[in-house]
Amino acid sequence: MNEMKVGTVVLGSGPGGYVAAIRLAQLGVDTLMVEKEYYGGVCLNVGCIPSKALIHAAKSYESVKKMAALGITVENRAIDFAKTQAWKDKTVGQLTGGIKLLVTKNGAKVLEGKGTLLGTNTLHVIDSQGQETKVSFDNIILATGSSPIQIPTFPIGGRILDSTGALALTEVPKSMAVIGGGYIGLELGFVYRKLGAEVTVVEMLDTVLPGFDKDVVKAMTRKLKKDKFTVMTSAAAKSYKEVDGGIELTVEHKGKEKVVTVDYVCISVGRRPNSKDVGLENAGVAVDEGGFVTIDKQMRTNVPNIFAIGDLAGQPMLAHHASYQGEVAAEVIAGHNAEDVSKTCAAVVFTDPEVAVVGMSEDEAKERGLELSIGNFPFAALGKAKAGNDTDGFVKIIADKQTEEVLGVVIVGHNAGDLIGEALMGIEMGAFLDDLGTTIHPHPTLTEAIMEAAKKAKGQAIHVIN
């Protein structure tokens, strides 16, 4: 067995792990990053990046059809999905290939293999060839991420897919059932619906996108109907049977059993932390009932020299949140007085239209007993949206009625994920309605909707009736 001694180990190279490793090395800490499967983790390989690549391809394919309204006709619209997948894989390869280079060029070392804690200062690593290495360390950052939750009665394989499998199909199916109406399920559903597949969404709760603002749910429900999805809420997938070239899915919906025949079934019911088989028990690291590692504002676990970040450490399970935590942990280990001082974290759903939220929702603010001023401005009243032939959606601003401090922002519409940055910055800096409403926004742009929504909350909107 090989042996090595380092200052800090980073276990996992996802968007939290590789960022932590780079920052540690920049700060002069002797750093080793350990990765068992692929650089960039789930996000870059089988999550954020490949899904957004396919979403872009699907939207582009659909936009060709929509161009007729602009007087642009494209005949013989077609898609070579195998070529689309090759483009997606090339994009992923370019990004993941750069991760190892960035880490090593900044001065950190890399070791490939599966790491398991043996104690509070020792990690056992075994690579794909069976080569073992015992690594002694002063500190370790656990960044092992998460995995899709599986339904025991729907084992993944063949025509039963998880999100990874759904992103790897080499041809567009004629039909697909998505079990789970959350953000991952809907993103995948929109990809294949835009490419021509018949898509059925099965959601156990009484609405799609459970937990999101009620106005988001209304807009998404409307769009799903417009795009001719079959949506079953308050429904449970009970069983399946393989038939010639497809799957017969039995769903209990509103007290009755229905059978849906599709080419594929995609399971998308959430994610669980990768906290098993890491050796947490060997080091005495505490986990909660959901399997998440408990941490403080400095990313420390209950064991002082062991840190945890990203999906492993709980909600929000978002790549950008993991990256932020990785930098905080690195700063702390390097001896800096750092901690998580963020007020909030934005979340984006890359459906069509896109959904982006930050801060408190209307319901959350009301539960806290706050009196609210709410401004809602539709993209249909916006010149840039009309000129771009994409008017679905709105901007909604939630503010404290007494102080006029901005508490939360909801954006549904084209490029919502890009637009939310202004709202995020505003909330982090303690912005008030006037800060957003009296800032001169360029015209014509989509950002004007944020200005108008802030004015609407004060009864001062110009381009809609107050």
C-alpha positions in Angstrom: 0.0 0.0 0.0 1.2 3.5 -0.9 1.3 6.1 1.8 1.3 9.9 1.6 0.9 12.9 3.9 -0.9 16.2 2.9 -2.2 19.3 4.6 -5.8 19.1 3.3 -7.7 16.4 1.3 -10.7 17.4 -0.8 -12.9 14.3 -1.3 -14.8 14.8 -4.6 -14.3 17.0 -7.6 -17.8 18.4 -8.2 -18.5 22.1 -8.3 -17.8 22.3 -4.6 -14.8 20.1 -4.5 -12.7 21.3 -7.3 -13.4 25.0 -6.4 -12.3 24.2 -2.8 -9.1 22.5 -4.1 -8.2 25.4 -6.3 -8.8 28.0 -3.6 -6.8 26.0 -1.1 -3.9 25.8 -3.4 -4.1 29.5 -4.2 -3.9 30.1 -0.5 -0.7 28.0 -0.2 -2.3 25.0 1.5 -0.7 21.6 0.6 -3.8 20.1 -1.1 -4.8 16.7 -2.6 -8.1 16.3 -4.5 -9.5 12.7 -4.6 -12.0 11.7 -7.3 -13.4 8.3 -7.9 -15.3 8.7 -11.2 -15.2 11.9 -13.2 -13.9 15.4 -12.8 -16.6 18.0 -12.4 -18.9 15.6 -10.6 -22.6 15.0 -11.4 -23.1 18.7 -12.4 -20.7 18.8 -15.3 -21.0 15.2 -16.4 -24.6 14.0 -16.0 -26.4 17.0 -14.6 -26.3 20.8 -15.0 -24.2 21.0 -18.2 -25.5 18.1 -20.3 -29.1 18.9 -19.4 -28.7 22.6 -20.4 -27.0 21.6 -23.6 -30.0 19.4 -24.6 -32.4 22.1 -23.4 -30.7 24.6 -25.7 -30.9 22.1 -28.6 -34.6 21.4 -28.0 -35.4 25.1 -27.8 -33.5 25.8 -30.9 -35.3 23.0 -32.7 -38.7 24.4 -31.6 -37.7 28.0 -32.5 -37.4 27.0 -36.2 -41.1 26.2 -36.2 -41.9 29.5 -34.4 -40.0 31.5 -37.0 -43.0 31.3 -39.4 -44.7 34.0 -37.4 -41.8 36.3 -38.2 -42.0 35.5 -41.9 -39.1 33.1 -41.8 -39.8 29.7 -43.3 -37.5 26.7 -42.9 -38.5 23.6 -44.8 -37.7 20.0 -43.9 -37.1 20.7 -40.2 -35.3 17.7 -38.8 -33.0 16.6 -36.0 -30.2 14.1 -36.0 -30.3 13.3 -32.2 -27.2 11.2 -32.3 -25.3 14.2 -33.6 -26.9 16.4 -30.9 -25.7 13.9 -28.3 -22.2 14.0 -29.8 -22.2 17.8 -29.6 -23.4 17.6 -25.9 -20.7 15.1 -25.1 -18.0 17.2 -26.7 -19.2 20.2 -24.7 -19.1 18.2 -21.5 -15.6 16.8 -22.4 -14.2 20.3 -22.9 -15.4 21.5 -19.6 -14.5 18.4 -17.5 -11.1 18.2 -19.2 -10.3 21.6 -17.9 -11.1 20.8 -14.3 -8.0 18.6 -13.7 -5.8 21.1 -15.5 -7.1 24.1 -13.4 -6.6 22.1 -10.1 -3.0 21.0 -11.0 -1.9 24.3 -12.5 -2.9 26.0 -9.3 -0.7 23.7 -7.4 -2.9 21.0 -5.9 -2.3 17.3 -6.4 -4.9 14.8 -7.8 -5.4 11.2 -6.9 -8.0 9.0 -8.7 -9.9 6.5 -6.7 -12.6 5.9 -4.1 -11.9 7.4 -0.7 -13.1 6.1 2.6 -12.3 7.7 6.0 -10.5 5.4 8.4 -10.5 7.9 11.2 -10.3 11.6 11.8 -6.9 12.0 10.1 -6.7 9.1 7.6 -8.3 8.3 4.2 -8.1 5.0 2.4 -8.1 5.4 -1.4 -8.4 2.5 -3.9 -8.3 3.1 -7.6 -10.0 1.2 -10.5 -6.9 -1.1 -10.8 -7.1 -2.1 -7.1 -4.1 0.1 -6.1 -4.4 1.3 -2.5 -3.1 4.5 -0.9 -3.2 5.5 2.7 -3.5 9.3 3.0 -2.8 11.1 6.2 -4.1 14.6 6.5 -4.6 17.6 8.8 -7.9 18.6 7.4 -10.4 17.2 4.9 -13.3 18.7 3.0 -16.0 16.1 2.2 -17.6 17.0 -1.2 -19.2 13.7 -2.2 -22.4 15.1 -3.7 -25.7 13.3 -4.2 -27.4 10.6 -6.2 -30.9 10.2 -7.7 -33.4 8.7 -5.3 -34.5 5.3 -6.6 -38.0 3.7 -6.3 -37.5 0.1 -5.3 -40.4 -1.1 -7.5 -38.8 0.7 -10.5 -35.2 -0.5 -10.7 -33.1 1.5 -13.1 -32.2 -0.4 -16.3 -33.5 -1.0 -19.8 -36.4 1.3 -20.5 -36.6 2.5 -16.9 -34.3 5.5 -16.7 -32.9 7.9 -14.2 -31.9 11.4 -15.2 -28.5 10.2 -16.3 -30.1 7.7 -18.7 -32.6 10.2 -20.0 -29.8 12.5 -20.9 -28.0 9.7 -22.8 -30.7 8.5 -25.2 -29.4 8.4 -28.8 -32.8 8.8 -30.4 -35.9 10.8 -29.6 -38.6 8.4 -28.2 -42.2 8.7 -29.4 -43.4 8.8 -25.8 -42.0 9.1 -22.3 -43.5 9.1 -18.7 -41.7 11.2 -16.1 -42.3 10.1 -12.5 -41.8 13.3 -10.5 -43.0 16.8 -11.4 -40.2 18.7 -9.7 -37.6 20.8 -11.5 -35.4 18.0 -12.9 -38.4 16.0 -14.1 -39.9 19.0 -15.9 -36.6 20.1 -17.4 -36.2 16.6 -19.0 -39.9 16.5 -19.9 -39.6 19.8 -21.8 -36.6 18.6 -23.7 -38.3 15.6 -25.2 -41.7 17.3 -25.6 -40.1 20.0 -27.8 -38.4 17.3 -29.8 -41.7 15.7 -30.6 -42.2 13.1 -27.9 -45.6 12.6 -26.1 -44.8 13.3 -22.4 -46.8 12.2 -19.4 -45.8 13.7 -16.0 -46.8 11.8 -12.8 -46.6 13.7 -9.6 -47.6 12.4 -6.1 -48.4 15.9 -4.7 -51.3 18.0 -5.9 -49.2 20.3 -8.0 -46.1 20.4 -10.2 -43.0 22.2 -8.9 -44.1 21.7 -5.3 -42.7 24.3 -2.9 -42.5 27.0 -5.5 -44.4 30.3 -5.5 -48.1 29.8 -6.3 -47.9 32.2 -9.3 -45.0 30.1 -10.7 -47.1 26.9 -10.4 -50.1 28.6 -12.2 -47.8 29.8 -15.0 -46.2 26.4 -15.4 -49.5 24.5 -15.2 -50.8 26.8 -18.0 -47.7 26.2 -20.2 -47.8 22.4 -19.7 -51.4 22.4 -20.9 -50.5 24.7 -23.8 -47.7 22.4 -24.9 -50.0 19.3 -24.6 -48.3 17.5 -21.8 -50.4 14.9 -20.0 -50.1 15.8 -16.3 -51.3 13.6 -13.5 -51.1 15.3 -10.0 -52.1 13.6 -6.8 -51.0 10.4 -8.6 -48.7 7.5 -7.8 -46.9 5.2 -10.1 -47.7 1.7 -8.9 -46.1 -0.8 -11.2 -44.9 -1.4 -14.7 -44.8 -4.2 -17.3 -42.5 -4.5 -20.2 -44.3 -5.0 -23.5 -43.0 -5.2 -27.1 -41.0 -2.1 -27.6 -42.2 -0.2 -24.5 -43.5 -0.1 -21.0 -47.1 -0.3 -19.6 -47.1 2.0 -16.6 -49.9 1.6 -14.0 -50.7 4.8 -12.3 -53.2 5.4 -9.4 -54.8 8.7 -10.2 -57.6 10.2 -8.1 -58.7 6.8 -6.8 -58.6 5.0 -10.2 -55.9 3.0 -11.9 -54.8 4.0 -15.3 -52.4 2.3 -17.7 -50.1 4.5 -19.8 -48.1 2.9 -22.6 -44.8 4.7 -23.3 -41.4 4.0 -24.8 -39.5 5.0 -21.6 -40.1 5.8 -18.0 -37.9 8.4 -16.3 -37.6 8.4 -12.6 -37.1 11.8 -11.1 -38.2 12.0 -7.5 -35.3 13.8 -5.9 -31.8 13.3 -4.8 -30.1 11.9 -1.7 -26.7 12.7 -0.2 -23.8 10.4 -0.8 -23.1 9.9 2.9 -22.9 6.1 2.9 -19.7 4.2 2.2 -17.6 7.3 3.0 -16.6 6.1 6.4 -18.3 8.9 8.3 -18.9 6.5 11.2 -15.2 5.8 11.5 -14.5 9.4 12.1 -17.5 10.1 14.3 -19.1 12.6 11.8 -22.7 13.4 12.7 -25.5 13.1 10.1 -29.1 14.0 10.4 -32.1 11.8 9.8 -32.0 12.5 6.1 -28.4 11.4 5.8 -27.0 15.0 5.4 -23.9 15.9 7.3 -24.5 18.7 9.8 -22.2 21.8 9.5 -21.8 25.2 11.0 -21.3 28.6 9.1 -17.6 27.7 8.6 -18.5 24.4 7.0 -17.2 22.4 9.9 -18.8 19.2 11.0 -18.9 18.1 14.6 -15.3 16.9 14.1 -13.2 20.2 14.0 -10.8 19.2 11.2 -13.5 17.6 9.0 -15.5 20.0 6.8 -18.5 19.2 4.5 -19.9 21.1 1.5 -22.5 20.9 -1.3 -25.3 18.4 -1.6 -23.8 16.3 1.2 -24.4 19.1 3.6 -28.1 19.7 2.8 -30.3 22.3 1.2 -30.1 24.1 -1.1 -28.7 21.3 -3.3 -27.4 23.6 -6.0 -24.0 23.7 -7.8 -23.4 27.4 -7.2 -24.1 27.0 -3.5 -21.6 24.2 -3.3 -18.9 26.3 -5.0 -19.5 29.1 -2.5 -19.2 26.7 0.4 -16.0 25.3 -1.1 -14.4 28.7 -1.0 -15.5 29.4 2.5 -14.1 26.1 3.8 -10.8 26.7 2.0 -10.5 30.2 3.5 -11.2 28.8 7.0 -8.6 26.0 6.6 -6.1 28.6 5.4 -6.5 30.5 8.7 -8.8 33.3 7.4 -11.8 34.6 9.4 -14.4 33.4 6.9 -17.9 32.0 7.2 -21.1 31.8 5.2 -22.5 35.3 5.3 -24.9 35.0 2.4 -28.5 36.1 2.9 -30.0 33.9 0.2 -29.3 31.7 -2.8 -31.1 31.9 -6.1 -32.5 28.8 -7.8 -33.3 28.4 -11.5 -35.5 25.9 -13.3 -34.6 25.6 -17.0 -38.0 24.8 -18.3 -39.9 26.9 -20.9 -40.5 29.5 -19.7 -37.5 29.5 -17.3 -38.2 30.0 -13.6 -35.9 31.8 -11.2 -36.5 32.6 -7.6 -34.5 34.3 -4.8 -35.3 35.3 -1.2 -38.6 34.8 0.5 -41.7 33.5 -1.2 -45.0 35.3 -0.7 -46.2 32.4 1.5 -43.0 32.3 3.6 -43.2 36.1 4.2 -46.9 35.8 5.3 -46.1 32.9 7.6 -43.6 35.2 9.3 -46.4 37.6 10.0 -45.1 40.3 7.6 -47.4 42.8 5.8 -46.4 42.9 2.2 -46.3 45.1 -0.9 -46.3 43.0 -4.1 -45.5 44.1 -7.6 -46.2 41.9 -10.6 -45.3 43.0 -14.1 -46.0 40.7 -17.1 -43.5 40.3 -20.0 -46.5 40.8 -22.3 -46.3 44.5 -21.5 -42.6 44.7 -22.3 -41.4 46.0 -25.7 -38.3 43.7 -25.8 -40.4 40.6 -25.1 -42.9 41.5 -27.8 -40.1 42.2 -30.3 -38.5 38.9 -29.4 -41.8 37.1 -29.9 -41.5 35.5 -26.4 -44.0 37.1 -23.9 -44.7 34.3 -21.5 -44.0 35.1 -17.9 -43.7 37.9 -15.4 -41.5 39.5 -12.7 -42.9 39.5 -9.1 -41.3 41.4 -6.3 -42.2 40.8 -2.7 -41.4 43.6 -0.2 -42.0 44.5 3.4 -44.9 47.0 3.3 -43.6 49.1 6.2 -39.9 49.4 5.3 -40.2 48.7 1.5 -37.2 46.3 1.8 -37.1 43.8 -1.0 -37.6 40.3 0.5 -38.0 38.1 -2.5 -38.2 38.1 -6.3 -39.8 35.6 -8.7 -39.1 35.7 -12.4 -40.8 33.5 -14.9 -39.9 33.9 -18.6 -37.2 34.1 -21.2 -33.7 34.2 -19.6 -35.1 34.3 -16.1 -31.9 32.6 -14.9 -29.8 35.5 -16.2 -32.2 38.2 -15.0 -32.3 37.0 -11.4 -28.8 38.2 -10.8 -29.9 41.8 -10.3 -32.5 40.7 -7.8 -30.0 38.5 -5.9 -27.5 41.4 -5.7 -30.3 43.7 -4.5 -31.4 41.4 -1.7 -27.8 40.7 -0.6 -27.2 44.5 -0.4 -30.4 45.2 1.4 -32.2 46.9 -1.5 -35.5 48.8 -1.2 -38.2 49.2 -3.8 -36.9 52.6 -4.8 -33.4 51.1 -5.4 -34.8 48.9 -8.1 -37.6 51.1 -9.3 -35.7 54.4 -9.7 -32.5 52.9 -11.2 -32.5 53.8 -14.9 -32.7 50.5 -16.8 -31.7 50.3 -20.5 -34.5 50.2 -23.1 -35.5 48.0 -24.7 -34.4 45.2 -22.4 -36.0 42.4 -20.3 -34.5 44.0 -17.2 -37.0 46.8 -17.4 -39.5 44.3 -16.0 -37.7 44.3 -12.7 -37.9 48.1 -12.5 -41.6 48.1 -13.5 -42.4 45.4 -10.9 -40.7 47.5 -8.2 -42.7 50.5 -9.2 -45.9 48.4 -9.4 -45.4 47.4 -5.7 -45.6 51.1 -4.9 -48.5 51.8 -7.2 -46.3 53.7 -9.6 -45.9 51.4 -12.6 -46.0 53.2 -16.0 -46.8 50.4 -18.5 -49.5 48.5 -16.7 -52.5 49.7 -14.7 -51.8 50.0 -11.0 
